[in-house]
Amino acid sequence: MPGQDAEEGPDPLRDQVEADRMRRAMDRVFGQAHHWPDHHT
């Protein structure tokens, strides 16, 4: 059913986007993105 997905919990895709955004921000600040664990599957 349309609209049901939003009620099941956080959107994993959006969560991944937010996580990637944060890692990019950290990369700009610290320049050590390669030291972060890779969660991509």
N, C-alpha and C positions, 0 to 999 in steps of 0.2 A: 504493500500500500504506500502511496506517495505520502511523504511527511513522517512516516513511522521511523525512519532511520535516525532522524534528529533526536528522537526521544530515547534511543537506545544508549546514548552516551556520546563522548567526544568523537569527532570525526578523525579517524586515524590519518587520513590524507592531510587534513589541515594541520594536525599535530606534527606531522613530518615536515610540512612547509615551515611551521613556526620553529621547529628544531633546526632546520637547515638555515633559516634566517639568523637564528641566534649564533650558530657556528660561523656564519659568514661575518657577523658583527665581531665575534671574538677574533676571527682571523685578521680583521682590519686593526683591531686593538693590539693584539699580542703577536700576530704573525706566526702562530704555532698551530694552525689548524691540523697539520699533519700529526700532531701529538694527541689529537682527540681520537677517542675510539670510533671506529667506523661501524655504524648501525645499519648501513645499507645492505639489503639482502637481495 
